[in-house]
Amino acid sequence: MNIFIITWVCWFLSEVLLHGLFRSKTHESRNQAGSLLSFFGFGLSLNNWISLLVIVVPVLLSFIYRIGIEEDLLRAEFGSEYKAYMKLTKRLIPLIY
């Protein structure tokens, strides 16, 4: 579903937004950071480090894989403009990754 949304946005907008609120935002659809934080909190609530790892690691790996797919699509659509945007923003966690 998310690939459909990104394709739709690429088709209608056809430009990378680098101003306003989008200037400091992470890459498109990087709202996974909130989900990752929720999974991390759930893992911590179980009071077991193994449970935390079992919950967070697969989710983190799937998000990283998904980000790669989305970035490939956006690089193909926007080319060097999106590559420049990638250098200015973080992928998943603001100021970290």
WOBELVEN-V495725 format. One record per residue. RES is the residue in three letters. OMEGA is omega in whole degrees, 0 to 359 (none if undefined). D_LAST is the distance of its C-alpha to the last C-alpha in whole Angstrom. Layout:
# WOBELVEN-V495725
res: <RES | RES>
omega: <OMEGA | OMEGA>
d_last: <D_LAST | D_LAST>
This chain:
# WOBELVEN-V495725
res: <MET | ASN | ILE | PHE | ILE | ILE | THR | TRP | VAL | CYS | TRP | PHE | LEU | SER | GLU | VAL | LEU | LEU | HIS | GLY | LEU | PHE | ARG | SER | LYS | THR | HIS | GLU | SER | ARG | ASN | GLN | ALA | GLY | SER | LEU | LEU | SER | PHE | PHE | GLY | PHE | GLY | LEU | SER | LEU | ASN | ASN | TRP | ILE | SER | LEU | LEU | VAL | ILE | VAL | VAL | PRO | VAL | LEU | LEU | SER | PHE | ILE | TYR | ARG | ILE | GLY | ILE | GLU | GLU | ASP | LEU | LEU | ARG | ALA | GLU | PHE | GLY | SER | GLU | TYR | LYS | ALA | TYR | MET | LYS | LEU | THR | LYS | ARG | LEU | ILE | PRO | LEU | ILE | TYR>
omega: <183 | 177 | 177 | 181 | 180 | 179 | 179 | 179 | 178 | 183 | 183 | 182 | 180 | 171 | 178 | 181 | 183 | 183 | 179 | 181 | 184 | 182 | 184 | 181 | 174 | 182 | 181 | 177 | 176 | 176 | 177 | 180 | 177 | 177 | 179 | 177 | 177 | 178 | 178 | 178 | 178 | 178 | 177 | 182 | 179 | 178 | 181 | 183 | 179 | 177 | 178 | 180 | 181 | 180 | 189 | 186 | 179 | 179 | 179 | 179 | 179 | 177 | 180 | 177 | 180 | 178 | 179 | 179 | 181 | 179 | 176 | 179 | 182 | 175 | 178 | 182 | 188 | 176 | 186 | 178 | 179 | 177 | 176 | 178 | 180 | 180 | 183 | 186 | 176 | 185 | 189 | 184 | 182 | 179 | 182 | 182 | none>
d_last: <24 | 21 | 21 | 25 | 23 | 21 | 24 | 26 | 24 | 24 | 27 | 28 | 26 | 26 | 24 | 20 | 20 | 19 | 21 | 21 | 19 | 17 | 16 | 13 | 12 | 9 | 11 | 14 | 14 | 11 | 13 | 12 | 10 | 14 | 15 | 13 | 14 | 18 | 18 | 16 | 19 | 22 | 21 | 22 | 25 | 26 | 26 | 26 | 23 | 24 | 24 | 20 | 19 | 21 | 20 | 16 | 15 | 17 | 15 | 12 | 13 | 15 | 12 | 10 | 14 | 15 | 12 | 13 | 16 | 16 | 14 | 17 | 20 | 18 | 18 | 22 | 23 | 22 | 21 | 21 | 20 | 17 | 16 | 16 | 14 | 11 | 11 | 12 | 9 | 5 | 6 | 6 | 5 | 7 | 6 | 4 | 0>
